[in-house]
Amino acid sequence: MKSKLLAVGMLLAAGSVQAQPSAPAEIKVGALYASSGPYASISMPVFDGFKLWVDQVNAGGGVEVKAFGKKIPLKLIAYDDQSSTATAATLYNQLITQDHVDLLIADSGSVLTSVGVPIAKEHKQFLFDVSGTGAAFFTDDNPYVALMADPVSTIWPHYISDFLGDEGAKAGIKTVAILYSTNDFTGTQAAALKGFFERDGKVKVVYYQGVPTSTSNYTVLINNIAALNPDAVLELGYVGNDIAFLRNLQDSGNQFKFVFSIYAGTEKEEIEKNVGVSALTNIYSYVPPSNYVYKPEVGMTQQEFHAAWDKKYPPGSGVAFGANAVYGYMTGLVVEQTLATTKSLDQMDIHNAVFALSGKLKTLDGTFELRKDGAQIGEVTPLGQLQPAGKDELNLIAVYPPDLANGKAVIGK
Amino acid sequence: MLIGAIVAGVVFGLYYTLVGLGLNLVFGVMRIVNLAHGDFLMLGGISAWFLFTSFGLNPFVSVGLVVVVFLLVGLPIYYLVVPRLLRSRDSEMLSLILFFGISQMIEAVTTIGLGATERSLPPRLLGVGPMVILGTRLPKAWIFSAAASAIAVLLVYVYLYRTRLGTLTRAVMVSREEALATGIDVNFVSAVAFGVSLALAGVAGVFAPFILGSITPNMGVAINITAFAVIVVGTLGNPLGTLLGGIIYGVSLMLMQTYLSSWANLLPNLLLIAVLLIRPEGILGRKTRRA
């Protein structure tokens, strides 16, 4: 009788082991970054922001994983793709097939994410897309991707067209020139903007040209635009493009009523350092979470994060604080909340856990909300303007939409 | 628009003449391709940035320092690398590999030391605002950079055609073996030419923030491709052909930006293919190649 009871006990124990798999010693998180090349300036802040979160979590004993009912340390496996899509494709494959990572984090920006989306889909590995906002990445037949920290490119620029059609039209803005870099990120935004203007019919597009992302001089392009005398000029490029454009614009002496550049606000410190205050005065840009205070329910506030960033990466150490730093940290918060709720590390369970956060997760980046195809639609980007604030200082003021504005736009040359 | 593009192209092309000149001088004298030329240009820019942010030096002052330092640095690099390279069976091909490696090392060390982000100099250092030439508004910084390029080109001309060292340099360009047989200290002449080449790259680097917007550690490869197109168009080994190549490149780029902007980055490759198909010896051709 005793031996029968023992046998039954052993069977039950074996059953319970099968139902509750043993916890891994670590959660493997795979990530790519670009330490060199044209995308390094947007990639390194994201990676450093994410690393800051990993270090914080590990310092507290690891991340809480609901599936195992305990804290487990994170192991970050990161490779440098050097801004090359070919290298990135190889490394995404390596992270999935050789390193067998539990969670896969994309490199920053649309260009380096673009190669990761099909690879992740093919291997049925969920991709935490940090800031690859290209609209083509998100389709109903691909459940293995979600955009973490930026709205998708097709909805991102709608406040620009709304503002120009509303307050801009009242101030006499009737024509607009759009100059964009030909890549997924800015190309999609440019096409969306053109569509918005044509749909609304309030502002006429008189110039619509793409230039290679490697473009480093805009003097002739600005002169060509000036020859058409548009009221507003929208330049959509990466950091290097914006630096060259804003310097050339100031040097050319041409003035327009409304000038917009993406990174003037998004990476304000970086651009201001290279362009100078006078060239940036009254330029319009997006207001990123690094310059707008949202009330987080999870994670650090913007001020706390900025302080933590400055402590870990002191000013002048090579990577400046900005929106991309917030995006990296914000991605960490989504990973943390996902692991705290997922039933298992199965990739579809991870998908379900990420999508379950939609509309409920509020961080320093605003409200995390996903469309059913994985596109980010919650983290809005108000339109802002860099306005003088004392000698040699600029403040990025949110000017549109009215419910998010904390100042008034100054329109004019 | 057409006149504006041509005027801007000539000014912009003068800068690219400066960029290509050093590369062509090295090829002309040593028959090797310095694929790290763009990285030395980047180091020139970094030097100007450092001298301004640390000591407040104006780029016009930095140029003098950069010329001296880069010239002096070029001499030991030459003796360390080039004579061994020239003794090999296929020095042109091996130079591509060797200098590509040096290029990668420079980029990596700069990135590790300074980070990958953009660096620049305030536009006001060369004057803010436009200058109008034939009705075309051009940044003052462009005009000053082009003027500095023109002066550098002129000095190289004086060095090559009005000095004894220049005469010896041209003798080496015609035939290294014959120059050696006549008792010319070929290694010393070549070392000076190598140093002058690096100094030219350094000067181009000092003005890079004003022409290209900013400097990044990874900019070298793109600079090399363009510089290579410029010197092939103008004729490999002919420093004066570089002036023509630079201006053709500058004008073509501005015309592309005006009428076919999305395709502008194909230009160096298109020029290379066109010249290699139509006139492989370059526009100035063989007659003037031998200096």
Interface residues (C-beta under 8 A of the other chain):
Chain A: A34 S35 S36 G37 P38 A40 S41 M44 S83 T182 Q209 G210 V211 P212 S214 T215 S216 N217 T219 V220 L221 N223 N224 A226 A227 V239 G240 I243 A244 F245 R247 N248 Q250 D251 S252 G253 N254 E270 K273 N274 V275 G276 S278 A279 S317 G318 V319 A320
Chain B: M1 G4 A5 A8 G9 F12 E107 A108 T111 L114 G115 A116 T117 E118 R119 S120 P122 P123 R124 V128 G129 P130 T136 R137 L138 P139 K140 A141 W142 I211 L212 G213 S214 T216 P217 N218 A222 M254 Q257 T258 S261 S262 W263 A264 N265
